């Protein structure tokens, strides 16, 4: 009887540990999927701080397009950014985005745009994904 009882406990413990391990694995998968940067949310989080610049509709659209293109490329290139080729491609994407922003908002508002990015990156409410994108843009 004791052996049956111990066997049952061992079986339940093994099943419980396996279930726990599987739930941890599922949690890891969930975190990595959730960790993928959502381009629209990241761009919205950045552009929502630009209200103080009083951008026109076309300027806002140009900034949004430039940021959307950059975030999309950032998502693709961040995995290889530590390689020379990846770093070069990410720098080119950054320069293209910042050039498009500067052209659309003008030199006077461009410095305010960069300042706004820095403020957003230092805001504790800003998501980790957005901070990473901003830091890659302004460094």
Beta strands, then each sheet from edge to edge (+ up, - down):
end
